[in-house]
């Protein structure tokens, strides 16, 4: 009886230890379960040195180029160099293990028994794609508007978007006012921003490194990929979001499931282009999933590293959550084939018909937001934003359409599967891609871009480009075929 109780106690202790154990995987494929004894980790991000408490960490992915990616339980994502050179893991069976961080591939930390609930915080998005939370900011921001130098009270602001002029002389800011969501474009006078992180650390950031600040937000898991406009726009129905996770803990692009349906393709007003005619009723027979955002540099970098490719040129605008640019049609196809292999599913580019169906999101109006053009709804040449005719904007910086898809108008043109055809005549009506029997001289690109005028960001607008050509105004988003 005593022996049985003893074994039961040992089993209980072992299960308790296992339930709260950290998992360390090495580059050699070894797995070690135990308790990582490091209480605080230091990360040099290049713009600040973060001190991160282990109790807040979800995982650390140690890349081979000395850059690591840290994700916290609050959904923060930071990248940089972990300054600890070795870690000690306490194991239940066997002595403590001292492992050099250069040998570690990934650490999955045990989940806290009770996660702290965050009612409100400021979301800080960086130009390199990092996202973290701050609990306090300065009360005021010094800016220069058309009326001259002034200060704005941050209590009256819901969002700050940052960019910079072509000559890097001016730090530009798009201010969204809390009261009525109206927008003010200005430039920032001060060079740095001091803040206090969620963990209580005081840091100072150069404004040129900041992409956005969402003030007094209600954080949720994976803040780096979620909508920054929750509940702001009516939707056909709550979107179904899916996302494949790779074995190393990184993710494929976030996708929205689009239902089957029928819509009117094309445009027949007097100013319609010849290639947008004739109007056709097109049926999309099967549901599919399409990228919620354009594929970003961060997402494309995983593919480039895994396939030993060089990253495309970012035109010195920054990478991170900006859409990947300077990619050919062949590059985009290779990325979808890589996703298919990594996930054992079928990824591809959207067809021309699928793209317009997704952009329209259940309406026949000219733009994703309605019949008439509105300033500040997209990044294009003359759309009234701080990125107009200058550069790409980070993805998701404008309100989504009713399918919860972002940047279906402007920012970058997007490659599709289709060969170019001058009209819709003789193109299939079931959503399939058009393939020219004589060969594909050019491919269809959709959506308009940061350098094109408002007329070119209409949902029906079509352009073409050679599949081998690279451009700083062209990227892509992906489609995943669903099992029917």
SVG drawing of the C-alpha trace seen along z (x, -y; Angstrom):
<svg xmlns="http://www.w3.org/2000/svg" viewBox="-24 -78 52 80">
<polyline fill="none" stroke="black" stroke-width="0.4" points="0.0,0.0 2.8,-2.4 4.7,-1.4 1.6,-2.2 1.1,-5.6 4.8,-6.3 4.5,-5.5 1.4,-7.6 3.2,-10.6 6.2,-10.1 3.8,-9.9 2.0,-13.1 5.3,-15.0 6.4,-13.8 3.2,-14.9 3.3,-18.2 6.9,-18.8 6.0,-17.8 3.0,-20.1 5.2,-23.1 8.3,-22.1 10.0,-24.1 11.0,-22.3 14.4,-23.1 15.1,-21.8 18.7,-21.9 19.8,-22.2 20.9,-18.6 17.3,-17.5 17.7,-16.8 14.8,-17.6 15.3,-18.5 12.4,-18.9 13.1,-20.9 13.0,-24.3 15.0,-27.1 16.6,-28.8 17.2,-32.2 14.7,-34.7 15.2,-37.5 16.4,-37.6 18.0,-40.5 17.3,-41.1 19.2,-43.7 16.7,-44.6 18.9,-47.2 16.7,-50.1 16.5,-49.2 17.7,-46.6 14.7,-44.8 14.7,-43.0 12.1,-40.3 10.9,-38.3 10.7,-34.6 7.2,-34.4 5.9,-36.5 7.6,-34.5 5.9,-32.0 8.9,-31.0 12.3,-31.9 13.3,-30.8 17.1,-31.0 17.8,-31.5 21.1,-30.5 22.2,-34.1 22.3,-35.1 18.9,-36.8 16.2,-35.4 12.5,-35.8 10.8,-36.1 7.0,-35.8 5.4,-36.6 2.2,-35.3 0.6,-38.7 1.3,-38.3 4.3,-40.6 6.8,-39.7 10.4,-40.9 13.5,-40.0 17.1,-40.6 20.1,-39.1 19.6,-37.3 22.6,-38.5 22.7,-35.4 25.4,-33.0 24.3,-30.0 21.3,-28.7 21.0,-26.3 18.0,-23.9 17.1,-22.1 15.9,-18.5 13.9,-16.1 16.0,-13.2 19.7,-13.9 21.9,-16.8 21.3,-20.4 22.1,-21.0 24.2,-24.0 23.5,-24.7 25.1,-27.3 22.4,-29.4 24.2,-28.9 23.2,-25.2 19.5,-25.9 16.9,-26.0 13.8,-26.8 12.6,-27.1 8.9,-26.6 8.2,-27.9 5.5,-26.4 2.3,-28.2 1.6,-30.3 -1.0,-28.8 -2.9,-32.1 -2.1,-34.7 -2.4,-38.3 -5.3,-40.1 -4.5,-43.3 -7.4,-45.6 -5.7,-48.4 -2.3,-49.1 -0.6,-51.0 0.4,-48.8 3.8,-49.8 4.6,-48.6 8.1,-49.0 9.3,-49.4 11.0,-46.0 7.8,-44.2 8.3,-44.0 5.1,-44.6 5.1,-45.2 3.0,-46.7 3.6,-49.9 1.7,-50.9 2.6,-54.6 3.6,-57.3 4.3,-61.0 1.1,-63.1 1.8,-65.2 3.5,-65.0 5.2,-67.9 4.2,-68.2 4.3,-70.6 1.0,-70.8 0.0,-73.2 -0.8,-75.8 2.7,-75.5 4.4,-74.0 2.0,-72.7 1.5,-70.0 -1.2,-67.4 -2.7,-65.7 -2.3,-61.9 -5.5,-61.5 -7.4,-62.7 -5.7,-60.4 -6.5,-56.7 -3.8,-56.0 -0.4,-57.3 1.0,-56.1 4.6,-57.0 6.6,-57.3 9.4,-59.5 10.0,-61.7 12.0,-60.5 15.1,-62.5 14.7,-61.2 14.6,-64.8 11.1,-64.7 9.4,-62.2 5.8,-62.1 2.8,-61.1 -0.8,-60.3 -2.9,-61.2 -6.3,-59.5 -8.4,-61.5 -10.3,-59.6 -13.5,-61.6 -14.6,-61.1 -11.8,-59.0 -10.8,-62.0 -7.2,-62.1 -4.6,-64.8 -1.3,-64.5 1.7,-66.3 5.4,-65.9 7.0,-65.1 9.3,-67.7 11.0,-65.6 13.4,-62.8 12.7,-60.3 9.9,-58.8 10.3,-57.7 7.9,-55.1 7.4,-52.4 7.0,-48.8 4.4,-46.4 7.1,-45.0 7.9,-48.4 11.1,-49.0 11.8,-52.6 13.2,-52.8 13.7,-55.5 12.9,-54.9 14.0,-56.9 10.8,-57.9 12.3,-56.8 12.1,-53.2 8.4,-53.4 5.7,-52.3 2.5,-52.8 1.2,-53.4 -2.4,-52.3 -3.3,-54.1 -5.4,-52.6 -6.1,-49.4 -7.5,-46.2 -4.8,-43.7 -5.5,-40.2 -3.4,-37.2 -1.1,-37.6 -1.4,-41.4 1.1,-41.4 -1.3,-39.9 -4.8,-40.9 -7.0,-43.6 -6.3,-47.1 -9.9,-48.1 -11.9,-45.7 -15.7,-46.0 -15.4,-49.2 -17.0,-47.9 -20.1,-45.8 -19.3,-42.3 -21.3,-39.8 -20.8,-37.4 -18.0,-36.9 -14.9,-35.9 -13.4,-32.5 -9.7,-32.9 -7.2,-30.1 -3.4,-30.0 -1.0,-27.1 1.8,-26.7 5.2,-25.4 7.1,-22.9 9.6,-25.6 6.8,-27.7 6.6,-30.2 3.4,-30.8 2.1,-30.8 0.2,-33.9 -3.1,-34.6 -6.1,-33.6 -9.8,-34.5 -12.3,-31.8 -14.3,-33.2 -17.7,-31.5 -18.8,-30.3 -21.0,-32.7 -21.8,-34.7 -21.0,-38.3 -20.8,-40.7 -17.3,-41.0 -16.1,-44.2 -17.1,-47.8 -19.3,-49.5 -19.3,-53.2 -18.1,-55.7 -14.6,-55.8 -14.2,-52.1 -11.1,-50.6 -11.5,-48.3 -10.1,-45.3 -12.9,-45.6 -15.7,-44.7 -18.1,-43.1 -19.9,-42.8 -20.3,-39.1 -22.0,-37.1 -19.2,-34.8 -19.8,-32.0 -17.2,-30.9 -18.3,-27.3 -16.2,-26.5 -15.1,-28.3 -11.4,-29.2 -9.1,-30.9 -7.2,-34.1 -4.5,-36.1 -5.9,-38.6 -3.0,-40.8 -0.4,-41.0 2.5,-38.7 5.0,-40.6 8.8,-40.7 8.8,-38.9 6.7,-36.0 8.8,-35.9 12.0,-35.9 11.1,-32.5 10.9,-31.1 14.1,-32.8 16.1,-31.4 14.7,-27.9 15.5,-27.9 18.8,-29.8 17.4,-32.7 18.4,-36.4 15.7,-38.6 14.2,-41.0 15.3,-44.7 13.2,-46.7 14.0,-50.0 15.4,-51.2 11.8,-51.6 12.1,-48.9 10.9,-45.3 9.0,-43.8 5.3,-44.0 5.6,-45.9 4.4,-44.0 7.2,-42.1 8.1,-43.9 10.4,-43.4 9.2,-39.9 8.5,-38.3 5.5,-36.1 7.9,-33.1 9.0,-34.2 5.4,-34.4 4.6,-31.0 7.7,-29.5 6.6,-30.8 3.2,-29.2 4.8,-25.9 7.0,-26.1 3.9,-26.7 2.3,-23.7 5.2,-21.5 5.6,-22.8 1.9,-22.3 1.0,-19.3 -1.9,-21.3 -2.4,-23.3 -1.4,-27.0 -1.4,-29.1 -2.0,-32.6 -5.6,-33.8 -7.3,-33.7 -8.3,-37.0 -11.9,-36.2 -11.3,-35.1 -9.4,-38.3 -12.2,-40.6 -14.8,-38.5 -12.8,-38.8 -12.2,-42.5 -15.9,-43.3 -16.9,-41.3 -20.6,-41.0 -21.2,-44.4 -21.1,-45.8 -19.7,-49.2 -16.7,-50.9 -14.3,-50.7 -14.1,-48.2 -15.5,-50.9 -18.3,-52.1 -19.4,-53.7 -17.5,-57.0 -13.8,-57.7 -12.9,-58.7 -9.6,-60.3 -7.5,-58.3 -8.9,-54.9 -5.9,-53.4 -2.3,-54.1 -2.2,-55.4 -1.0,-58.4 -3.5,-61.0 -5.3,-59.1 -4.4,-61.6 -2.0,-59.6 1.6,-60.0 2.7,-57.2 1.1,-58.5 3.5,-58.4 6.4,-57.8 6.5,-54.2 4.5,-51.2 2.7,-51.3 2.9,-48.4 0.0,-46.0 -3.3,-46.5 -3.0,-50.3 -6.5,-51.0 -10.0,-49.7 -10.7,-46.3 -13.5,-45.4 -16.5,-43.3 -14.6,-40.1 -12.0,-41.5 -9.4,-41.7 -6.9,-44.5 -5.3,-46.6 -7.4,-45.2 -7.1,-48.7 -3.7,-50.3 -0.4,-49.7 1.0,-47.2 -0.3,-45.5 -0.8,-41.8 0.1,-38.9 -2.7,-36.5 -2.6,-33.1 -4.1,-34.4 -2.5,-35.0 -3.4,-38.5 -6.4,-38.8 -7.6,-42.2 -11.2,-41.6 -13.3,-39.2 -14.7,-37.7 -14.0,-33.9 -12.7,-33.8 -14.4,-31.1 -17.3,-32.0 -16.5,-29.5 -13.6,-31.4 -10.9,-29.5 -7.6,-31.1 -7.4,-32.0 -4.5,-30.2 -3.6,-31.4 -3.2,-28.3 -0.6,-30.2 1.5,-31.0 1.4,-33.5 3.2,-36.7 2.0,-38.7 0.2,-38.0 -2.7,-39.9 -1.9,-42.1 -4.6,-43.6 -5.4,-46.3 -3.4,-49.3 -0.5,-50.6 1.1,-53.4 2.2,-55.2 -1.0,-55.0 -4.0,-57.4 -7.4,-56.7 -9.0,-55.4 -6.6,-52.5 -7.5,-51.2 -11.1,-50.4 -12.1,-46.8 -12.6,-46.1 -9.3,-47.6 -6.8,-45.3 -3.2,-45.7 -0.6,-43.3 3.1,-42.7 5.8,-40.4 6.2,-37.4 10.0,-37.9 9.7,-41.6 10.4,-43.0 8.9,-46.3 8.7,-48.2 5.0,-48.6 4.2,-44.8 3.7,-42.1 1.1,-39.3 -1.2,-37.5 -1.9,-33.8 -4.8,-31.4 -5.2,-28.1 -7.6,-25.5 -10.0,-24.0 -11.0,-20.4 -14.6,-20.4"/>
</svg>
